[in-house]
Amino acid sequence: MSDTTTAENTNEPRLITETGLDRRVADIIEPVLVDMGFRLVRVRMSGQNGLTLQVMTERNDGTMTVEDCEEVSKAISPVLDVEDPIDKAYHLEVSSPGIDRPMVRRSDFIRWQGHLVKCETSVMVDGRKRFRGKIVSADEDGFRLERDQPAYGEEAAVAIPFTALSEARLILTDELIRDALTADKKAKAARAANENFEDEDTDNE
């Protein structure tokens, strides 16, 4: 896994975005999230519990706590009430991306190099649209995948352009759990140290 800085993640556009009503909701709430220091990962309307609006988000450093979810929910609820994009009663559910997260930004592929991912493309790439394997590298244009089960006659490595990507998600493994927990701990420690530094500056003024 490669580290990425908060500055690199701030306001980075998503490669995979919503359509229809989900897109309208995303357009409404994303500016609110950005102002709060969060990044939108995904919006999805589902039939769960009647009708549920699922908002997946995280801080720019990749962390997300239960308190963060509550803070985001309280911030976007009144905005959605005013804009009223959904003409039926619904339940708002705010969550973190989880360890086996959707991959929606270039930095996600850079950060999680070395881990397994499954993805789909909107067009044929190397004779197929579905892939599963390890991310071996990533750049501005796309990423290289080392397939874990290449078919007979297929090359193990395949280059997938970001412009062709329609869906991608990390695959849960022991290594991913270990690295994700380590990264979360480091990010929270860095944030706590920064907050303490700011408090000391305030006390000295």
Salt bridges, closest charged atoms under 4 A:
ASP3 OD2 - LYS186 NZ 3.51
GLU18 OE2 - ARG14 NH1 2.73
ASP27 OD1 - ARG23 NE 3.33
GLU30 OE2 - ARG105 NH2 3.99
GLU58 OE2 - ARG39 NH2 2.53
GLU58 OE1 - ARG101 NH1 2.79
ASP61 OD2 - ARG191 NE 3.40
ASP68 OD1 - ARG59 NH2 2.91
GLU71 OE1 - ARG59 NH2 3.89
ASP108 OD1 - ARG101 NH2 3.74
GLU120 OE2 - ARG130 NE 3.53
ASP126 OD2 - ARG147 NH2 2.75
ASP148 OD2 - ARG132 NE 2.59
GLU154 OE2 - ARG128 NE 3.11
GLU154 OE2 - ARG147 NH1 3.64
ASP179 OD2 - HIS115 NE2 2.89
ASP179 OD1 - ARG178 NE 3.24
ASP184 OD2 - LYS188 NZ 3.05
